Amino acid sequence: MEPLSEKQIRASFVNCTKGEAARMRLPLDFADAPWEDLDFLGWVDPGAPLRAHLVVPGDEGPLGISLRVPSVGRTSAVKSSLCQICLTGHASSGVTLLAAPLAGARGREGNTVGTYICADLACSLYVRGKRQPRLRAGRQEESLTLDERLARMAGNLNGFVSRVTGVPVA
């Protein structure tokens, strides 16, 4: 992913108001973001922990999506969950259901779409092996190459973005 400025990020959001985009806080480590290892920028708002944000690169520039984080996470010492974006298995609360208001009039009517995603939104780092999930049995090995796993993750993310925006994403 190409590095983005704060202005580009704030202007990219399609499912929140300009005021909400102006008030959101960027990630605490924004200045040190590992852009070369990111396929999208995702973070939980440090000033509003029940809000999360995704910024996805697109042909017409970055596209930002605001998300709601559940106030109570489910945890289990024995169960594991799978992220629907990167397909990384996590123990306990490593995966959470994030809900995004739909873009446009549908979102203003209160319609949302959700997905189970890595709670820290670091899917790109998990796929590349730069971060390891906390799983008692360890990470599952796959026969896919890194490029194939990245393409699968991009397809899953684009599917979610399409559901939020109502516009097919290539």
Residue, then its C-alpha position, 0 to 999 in steps of 0.5 A: m500500500e502506498p503511504l497516505s497523508e492524514k488529509q487523504i485518510r480523512a477525505s476517503f470515508v464514504n459511510c460517515t459524515k465529514g465531521e465524524a471523519a475530522r474527529m476520528r483519531l489516527p492510529l497511535d503508530f501512524a507515523d511508523a506504519p509499515w506501509e510496504d507490508l499493508d494491503f489496507l490500513g485498519w485501526v481501532d480509534p484510540g479516542a473512541p474504542l467502540r469505533a474502528h476504521l479501514v482505509v482500502p486503496g482503490d483505482e480512484g484513490p483510497l476508500g475509508i469505511s467507519l466500523r462499530v466495535p461491539s461493547v462486549g466481546r465474547t471470549s472463550a478459553v477453548k474456542s477459536s475464531l476465523c477472520q473472514i478477511c484473511l482467514t487467520g484463526h485466533a483464540s478467544s477474542g482475537v476476532t470480533l464482529l465489526a459492523a459498518p453503516l452502509a454508504g449513502a441513504r441506506g446507511r442514514e436509514g440505519n442499515t449496516v453490514g458486518t463481518y468477523i475480522c481480526a480484532d487488531l485489524a492487522c490482517s496484512l501482517y498475519v498473512r505475511g507472517k509478520r505477526q502471529p495469532r495467539l492460538r493454542a494449537g499454533r497457526q495452520e499451515e496452508s499450501l497456498t503461496l503468499d501471493e495467493r493468500l494476499a489475492r484471497m484476502a484482497g478478494n474477501l476485503n473487496g467483497f466486504v467493501s462492495r457490500v458497504t458501498g453497494v458498488p462492485v469492487a474489482 
